[in-house]
């Protein structure tokens, strides 16, 4: 059966907020997908995007694999207060470059713990170049995902950052 993406909500920033939240997410889809193109104003090359669901502040786990300038690495956390959902570009990265991030939440209305995955990349012309990473996510919450909050790990999102939330119907 064909997958059907339907735009639920989107925002293109004209200010520099500390966070972006999609709330009142309808429970009428099978899966959720979030696309982010963003840049943060902290004083680093990159900023992790902290992600929380339904204001839950504990029980997050993730495994992250990444590549950076020809090297590979990994990280894991099993008792976090949020997900570090990959990196976006930040203030000391090349001007006007934005990181990209996609988050996928299958069966977000089910009664099981919530699963997700991410794929993201930050861009810069610095010696340690592009960081590309993928993650497997889990949160110990069986509630339907009704809100998603994103915030850079330090600083704010910059004007021009964009966020799109899609619902997927499998039939």
C-alpha positions in Angstrom: 0.0 0.0 0.0 1.3 3.5 -0.8 2.7 5.7 1.9 1.0 9.1 2.0 2.8 12.1 3.6 0.6 14.9 4.8 1.9 18.2 6.1 0.6 18.7 9.7 2.4 21.9 10.5 5.5 23.9 9.5 7.3 27.0 10.7 10.0 29.2 9.2 11.7 31.3 11.8 11.9 35.0 11.5 13.2 35.4 15.1 15.7 33.4 17.2 13.7 31.3 19.7 15.3 29.0 22.3 13.0 26.2 21.2 10.4 25.1 18.6 7.4 23.0 19.7 4.8 21.2 17.6 1.8 20.6 19.9 -1.7 19.2 19.6 -0.4 16.6 17.1 -3.4 14.7 15.9 -3.5 10.9 16.5 -4.9 10.2 13.0 -1.7 8.9 11.3 0.3 5.8 11.4 3.8 7.4 11.7 5.3 10.9 12.1 8.3 12.5 10.2 10.0 15.8 11.1 12.3 17.6 8.7 14.5 20.3 10.1 16.9 22.7 8.4 18.4 24.8 11.1 21.3 26.7 12.5 22.1 27.7 16.1 23.7 30.8 17.5 25.9 29.1 20.1 29.7 29.7 19.9 30.7 26.4 18.3 30.8 24.7 14.9 27.8 22.5 15.8 24.9 22.3 18.2 23.0 19.1 19.1 19.3 19.3 18.8 17.7 18.3 22.1 14.4 16.6 21.4 11.6 15.8 23.9 8.1 14.3 23.5 5.1 15.2 25.5 7.2 17.1 28.1 8.7 13.8 29.3 12.0 14.5 31.2 13.4 11.1 31.8 13.7 7.6 30.3 15.3 8.5 26.9 17.8 6.1 25.4 19.7 6.4 22.1 22.6 4.9 20.2 24.4 7.3 17.8 26.8 6.4 15.0 28.5 9.2 13.1 31.3 10.1 10.7 33.4 13.2 11.0 36.2 14.1 8.6 36.9 10.6 7.6 36.7 9.1 11.1 33.8 7.1 12.6 32.5 7.1 16.2 29.6 6.2 18.3 27.9 7.4 21.5 25.2 5.9 23.7 23.0 7.0 26.6 20.4 4.9 28.4 19.1 7.3 31.1 18.8 10.7 29.5 16.4 13.6 30.0 16.0 14.1 26.2 17.4 12.8 22.9 20.4 14.5 21.4 19.1 14.2 17.9 22.2 14.8 15.8 24.0 18.1 15.0 23.2 21.2 13.1 25.5 24.0 12.1 26.3 26.8 14.6 27.9 30.2 14.8 31.5 29.3 13.9 30.5 27.2 11.0 30.7 28.7 7.5 28.3 31.6 7.1 24.8 30.8 6.0 25.2 27.0 6.2 22.4 25.1 7.9 22.3 21.6 9.2 19.7 19.1 8.2 17.9 16.6 10.4 15.1 14.1 9.8 13.3 12.3 12.7 11.0 9.3 12.1 8.5 8.0 14.7 6.7 4.8 13.7 3.4 3.8 15.3 3.4 7.0 17.5 -0.2 6.3 18.7 0.5 2.7 19.9 0.6 1.7 23.5 4.2 0.5 23.4 7.3 2.6 24.4 8.0 5.1 21.7 10.7 4.4 19.1 12.3 6.7 16.6 15.3 7.2 14.3 17.2 10.2 13.1 19.6 11.1 10.3 21.4 14.4 10.2 24.3 16.4 8.9 26.0 19.7 9.8 28.0 21.7 7.3 31.1 23.8 7.7 34.3 24.5 5.8 36.4 24.0 8.9 39.2 21.4 9.1 36.8 18.9 10.8 34.2 19.4 8.1 30.8 17.7 7.8 29.4 15.6 10.6 26.9 13.0 9.5 25.1 10.8 12.0 22.2 8.4 12.5 20.5 7.3 15.7 18.1 4.7 17.1 15.9 6.2 19.8 13.7 4.9 22.6 11.7 6.6 25.3 10.0 4.8 28.2 6.6 6.3 27.6 3.5 4.6 26.2 1.5 7.8 25.7 0.5 8.8 22.2 3.0 11.4 20.9 1.0 14.7 21.0 3.9 17.2 21.2 7.5 17.4 20.1 9.9 20.0 21.3 13.3 20.9 19.7 16.0 23.1 21.2 19.7 23.6 20.3 22.1 22.4 23.0 23.1 26.0 24.0 21.9 29.2 22.3 18.9 29.6 20.1 17.8 28.7 16.6 18.6 31.3 14.1 16.2 33.1 11.8 15.8 31.2 8.5 15.6 27.8 10.3 12.7 25.7 9.1 10.7 22.9 10.7 8.2 20.6 9.0 6.0 17.9 10.7 4.4 15.3 8.5 1.9 12.5 9.3 2.2 9.3 7.3 -0.8 7.1 6.4 0.1 3.6 5.3 -3.1 3.1 3.3 
